[in-house]
């Protein structure tokens, strides 16, 4: 039996959990980017929605991490597994957060901006249509009143 093999497996497990930590941090950053894009586009996210988003993220992240531990190390939690996860989170926050936060903000902001413009245009069309309809109704009412007098 090769005595170096268990250490190599542990290092591979550490690396896999490092990747899981980076993925979970990236998902959290996506959520932050969405909130930032909503704020930047002039919207406001109610506190209840923010809390529900946080709860949803916590549940999804927990399930993802537990599933990863189960798949990577047969559900056995060891110190190098936990260390790998937190090292991945730390690595992400030290190296990638500044770049990805702006990238995710713009990825979410541009569609929000487009939809905002589309809805603004639809609102203007609807308002003009209602004004035209009111004008037609008023004119028809005046015409019908004149025809009744005759």
C-alpha positions as CSV (number, residue, x, y, z in Angstrom):
1,X,0.0,0.0,0.0
2,X,1.3,3.4,-0.9
3,X,1.5,5.6,2.3
4,X,1.4,8.8,0.3
5,X,-2.0,8.0,-1.2
6,X,-4.2,9.0,1.8
7,X,-2.4,12.4,1.9
8,X,-3.0,12.9,-1.8
9,X,-6.7,12.1,-1.3
10,X,-6.9,14.6,1.6
11,X,-5.2,17.3,-0.5
12,X,-7.7,16.6,-3.4
13,X,-10.6,16.8,-0.9
14,X,-9.2,20.1,0.4
15,X,-8.9,21.4,-3.1
16,X,-12.5,20.3,-3.9
17,X,-13.8,22.1,-0.8
18,X,-11.7,25.2,-1.8
19,X,-13.6,25.2,-5.1
20,X,-16.9,24.8,-3.2
21,X,-16.0,27.9,-1.0
22,X,-15.3,29.9,-4.1
23,X,-18.5,28.9,-5.8
24,X,-20.6,29.7,-2.7
25,X,-18.9,33.1,-2.4
26,X,-19.5,33.8,-6.1
27,X,-23.2,33.0,-5.7
28,X,-23.4,35.4,-2.7
29,X,-21.7,38.0,-4.8
30,X,-24.3,37.5,-7.6
31,X,-27.0,38.2,-5.0
32,X,-25.2,41.3,-3.9
33,X,-24.7,42.4,-7.5
34,X,-28.5,42.1,-8.1
35,X,-29.3,44.2,-5.1
36,X,-26.8,46.8,-6.1
37,X,-28.2,46.9,-9.7
38,X,-31.7,47.4,-8.3
39,X,-30.5,50.3,-6.1
40,X,-28.5,51.8,-9.0
41,X,-31.6,51.6,-11.4
42,X,-33.6,53.7,-8.9
43,X,-35.5,50.9,-7.3
44,X,-35.6,49.9,-3.7
45,X,-35.7,46.4,-2.3
46,X,-38.0,46.1,0.8
47,X,-36.4,44.8,3.9
48,X,-38.7,41.7,3.9
49,X,-37.5,40.8,0.4
50,X,-33.9,41.2,1.4
51,X,-34.4,38.9,4.4
52,X,-36.2,36.3,2.3
53,X,-33.3,36.4,-0.2
54,X,-30.8,35.9,2.6
55,X,-32.8,33.0,4.0
56,X,-33.1,31.4,0.6
57,X,-29.3,31.9,0.0
58,X,-28.5,30.4,3.4
59,X,-30.6,27.3,2.8
60,X,-29.3,26.8,-0.7
61,X,-25.7,27.3,0.4
62,X,-26.1,25.0,3.3
63,X,-27.6,22.2,1.1
64,X,-24.8,22.8,-1.5
65,X,-22.1,22.5,1.1
66,X,-23.6,19.4,2.8
67,X,-24.1,17.7,-0.6
68,X,-20.5,18.6,-1.5
69,X,-19.2,17.1,1.7
70,X,-21.2,14.0,1.1
71,X,-19.9,13.6,-2.4
72,X,-16.3,14.6,-1.7
73,X,-15.6,12.8,1.6
74,X,-18.6,10.5,2.1
75,X,-20.2,12.9,4.5
76,X,-17.3,12.8,6.9
77,X,-16.5,16.3,8.2
78,X,-12.8,16.7,8.9
79,X,-10.8,19.8,9.8
80,X,-9.2,19.9,6.3
81,X,-12.7,19.9,4.7
82,X,-13.8,22.8,6.8
83,X,-10.5,24.6,6.3
84,X,-10.7,24.1,2.5
85,X,-14.2,25.6,2.4
86,X,-13.2,28.7,4.4
87,X,-9.9,29.0,2.5
88,X,-12.0,29.1,-0.7
89,X,-14.2,31.8,0.7
90,X,-11.2,33.8,1.9
91,X,-9.4,33.4,-1.4
92,X,-12.5,34.6,-3.3
93,X,-12.9,37.6,-1.1
94,X,-9.2,38.5,-1.3
95,X,-8.7,38.1,-5.0
96,X,-12.0,38.2,-6.9
97,X,-14.6,40.2,-5.0
98,X,-13.8,43.7,-6.4
99,X,-13.9,42.5,-10.0
100,X,-16.9,40.2,-9.8
101,X,-19.0,42.6,-7.8
102,X,-18.8,45.2,-10.6
103,X,-19.3,42.5,-13.3
104,X,-22.4,41.1,-11.6
105,X,-23.8,44.6,-10.9
106,X,-23.5,45.5,-14.6
107,X,-24.8,42.1,-15.8
108,X,-28.0,42.7,-13.7
109,X,-28.1,46.5,-14.2
110,X,-28.2,46.6,-18.0
111,X,-31.3,44.4,-18.3
112,X,-33.0,46.3,-15.5
113,X,-32.3,49.5,-17.4
114,X,-33.7,48.1,-20.6
115,X,-36.8,46.9,-18.9
116,X,-37.2,50.2,-17.1
117,X,-37.1,52.1,-20.5
118,X,-39.5,49.6,-22.1
119,X,-42.0,50.0,-19.2
120,X,-41.6,53.8,-19.3
121,X,-42.4,53.8,-23.0
122,X,-45.3,51.5,-22.5
123,X,-46.6,53.8,-19.7
124,X,-46.4,56.8,-22.1
125,X,-48.2,55.0,-24.8
126,X,-50.9,53.9,-22.4
127,X,-51.3,57.4,-21.0
128,X,-51.6,58.9,-24.5
129,X,-54.1,56.2,-25.5
130,X,-56.3,56.9,-22.5
131,X,-56.2,60.7,-23.3
132,X,-57.2,60.0,-26.9
133,X,-60.0,57.7,-25.7
134,X,-61.2,60.3,-23.3
135,X,-61.2,63.0,-26.0
136,X,-63.1,60.7,-28.4
137,X,-65.7,59.9,-25.6
138,X,-66.1,63.6,-24.8
139,X,-66.6,64.5,-28.5
140,X,-69.1,61.6,-28.9
141,X,-71.0,62.8,-25.9
142,X,-71.2,66.3,-27.2
143,X,-72.3,65.1,-30.6
144,X,-75.0,62.9,-29.1
145,X,-76.2,65.8,-26.9
146,X,-76.5,68.0,-30.0
147,X,-78.3,65.3,-31.9
148,X,-80.8,64.9,-29.0
149,X,-81.6,68.6,-29.0
150,X,-82.5,68.5,-32.7
